[in-house]
């Protein structure tokens, strides 16, 4: 099986999404599923056909570019009890769909930060925020394995089909633990895959398609647990794609940073 180092994977992912946003094609938008280069029989659920869990009201409240260039697998805000004054961090914020929707929830006194490693995404997101008149958002260029965010500074972390793209998930969740305030919460929508064949995991182009880097569900949850997060809960799980015997699903997962401190594993 061919192997690829972390930088090769990140470069492939960055170039893939830069190309998509330059061409204004949407990979996993509410109306179009991933442009997989492999033969996959899509098993989309009602959640996916229902605009990936977004309501028409939500989608009509933000610039069309943020919607049309969305690359997610499910609305991470569906189970997030975000309040006014909260600070929200979006991992892999893309062109800003979830940042802009969260900004409506936190109000003028709250703040939403988006992190993305692709400069083209950051540029588009800032333009979308300007078009939306959102004054309480900012977008930072950076990687989710080393977040450009202060310790214990955010109330919520959200993410939409991005953590599966990371070559190693453990640093991502450790960073999530670091930047969350005690009592802060993580709520992400992501892809997990059981029984994925080795030939698919070894294909670097399919990392960017949200498949090759997807962990089995138990390993994904264990990675969250190892970071020191608790009250881990799978809120929903929906079939995402059928690849032979492989079970690929979109899940929404929540977790809590406890108020107490203790040594991590």
N, C-alpha and C positions, 0 to 999 in steps of 0.2 A: 504494500500500500504506500502510495506517495505521501510524504509529509511536507508540511509547510510551516515556516516559523511565523511568529506573531506579526512581525512587520510585513511579511508578504501578504498575510491575510488582511491586515488593516489597509494596506495599499490597494488591494483588490476591491475591498468594500468601499473605500473612499472614492476610487475612480468610478466604480459602478454607479454610485448615487450622484456623483458629480455629473456624469454623463446623462443620467435620467433627468435631473433638474435642468440641465442645459437644453435638453430636447423637449422639456415640458411634458414628458411621458410620466404616467403614474404607475408605479409598480403594484402597490397594494392599496390603491385608492378605494373609496366606497363603491366604485362601479367597476373595478377591474382588479382581478387577483394577480398574484406574482407572475412575472414573465419568465417562468422557469425554463431552463434550457434542457430539462430532462422530461421524459414522458410521464406526466403526473395526471391522474384523474382527480380533478378537484372535488372535494367533498364539502362544499360550502354549506353553512348552516343558515338558519333564519337570522341569526345575529349578523352574519356577514352580508346577507342580502338586505338586511335592514341597515344599510349604510355603516357596517362595522360597529354597530352599537350607538351611533350618533343619531340624534333626532334632527328632523328638518329644521327645527327652530335653531338648534346649535349651529348647523352648517350654514344657515342663512345669515347668522349674526357675525360672521368673520369674512375676510376677503376670499374670493373664489380661488385665488392662487394657492392659499394655504390648504384648501380642501382638495383641489385638483392634484396637488403634488404631495398628498399624504401617502405615506408608505407603511402604514400600520396594519395590525391584525386584530384590532379591537379597542374600543374607547376605554382608556385606563381610568377615566373619571367616573365611570358608572357606579363604582362602589366606594368612592372617596368622599368622605364627609368634610370637604374643605370649607373653611369659614372665612369671614372677613378678618383682615389683619394677618392671615397666615402667610408664611413664606413657602413657596412651592418650587421644587427643582425638577425639571424634565430632562431625563437622560436620553440623548439622541433626539433632540427636539426638531430636527428637520426644518421644514419651512414654517413651523410654528402653530400648527392646528391646535395641539393640546395646551400649549403655553397661552394662546389667546383665549381659549375657553376657560382655562383656570383663572386667567386674569379677571374675568367677569365675576368669579366667585370670591376672590380675595378682596375686591374693592380697591378704592384709591389708597387705602392705608396698608394694603398688603403688597406682596411683590412676588413675581414669578421669574425664575431664571431658567433659561434653556442652554444646554451644553450640546455641542455637536463638533465632530472632528473634521467636517467637510466645509471648507471656506465658502463654497457656492451655496450651501444650505444656510449658513449664517447670514450671508448677504441677502438671500431671498426672505429669510425670516424677519430681518430688520426692516425690510421694505414692507412686508405684510403688517408688521406691528405699527409702522408709520401710517399705512393706509387705514388701519383699524382705529387709529387714534389712541392706542394703548400706551399710556404713560408709565404703567407700573410693571413693565417687563424689560428684561435685558437678555441678550444672547452672548454667550462666551464660547470662543473657540477652544476646544480641549478634548481630552479623551476621558471616558468614563472610568478607566482604571486608575486615573490620577486626576481627580476632579479639581478644577480651579475654583474651589468653594471653601469657605472658612469652616473650622470645626464647629459642630453643634449649632448650626446657624439656620437650619430649615425644618419646617414642621411636616412637610410632605415631600416624598419623592415619588414621581410617576415616570413611567416609560412605556413606550408603545412599539413592541416588536424590534427591540434594539439589543438587549443584553445577549440574546442568542448569537449576535454577530461578534461578540468579544471572544478572542481566542481562549481566554481563561476567565471564567465567571467569578472565581473567588475574590480577586482584587476588586472587582466591581462592587460586590456586596460588602466587602470590608470598608471601602470608601463610603458606601451608603451609610453604614453604621457610624463612621467618623463624622459625617456632615449633618446627620440627623440630630435634632435636639433630643434629650431624654424624654421619652413619651411620644416622640415623632413616629410617623408611619410611612411605610413603603407600600405602594400599590402599583403593580405593573401588569401589563398585558404582554404576553410573549409566546414563543413557540417552543414546544417540547416534542421529542421524538423517541419513541421506543422501537427497538429492533431495526434501526436504520442501517442499511448495508454499508460495509467498509468502502466500497467503490464510490459511494456517494459522499461520504465524509472526506474522502481524499481529493475530491474535485474542488479546487479552490474557487472556481467561478460560482459554485453553488453556496458558498458561504454568504455571499451578498444576497442570495435569494432566500435567506432566512431558514435554510434547511440544514446544511452541512454542519453548522455549529450548534444545532439544537441538542440539548442534553436530554437523556431520559428524565421523566418527571421526578423520580425519587432523587436522582443526583442533583437536579436543579434545586429542589427544596432543601437538600442537605447542604448545598453551598450557601443558601440563605442562613441556615441554622448555624453553620460554622462561623459566620460573621458575627454572631452574637445577637441576632434578631430573634424575637420570640412571637408567640401567638400567630404562627404561620398558618394561613388559611387559603385554600383554593376556592375562590368564589364561583368560578364557572370554568367549564372545559368544553370545547367544541371541536369536532373534527375539522381539520384544516386541509389535508391532502392525503391521497392514497398512493403509496409507492410500494407495490408488491405486498409483503407482509408487514411493512413498517407502519406504525401508528403515529401519525403526525397530528398534533392538536394545538389549538390556541387556548391558552389558559390565562385567567386573571388571578393573581396571587397577591395577598396582603401579608404584612408582617409589622411588628412593633419593635422599636428600640426601647428596652426597659429603662426605668428610671434609675435602677441600681447599676453599679459598675462591678465587673468581675473579669477575671482573666479569660481571654478568648482561647478556644482550642487551637 
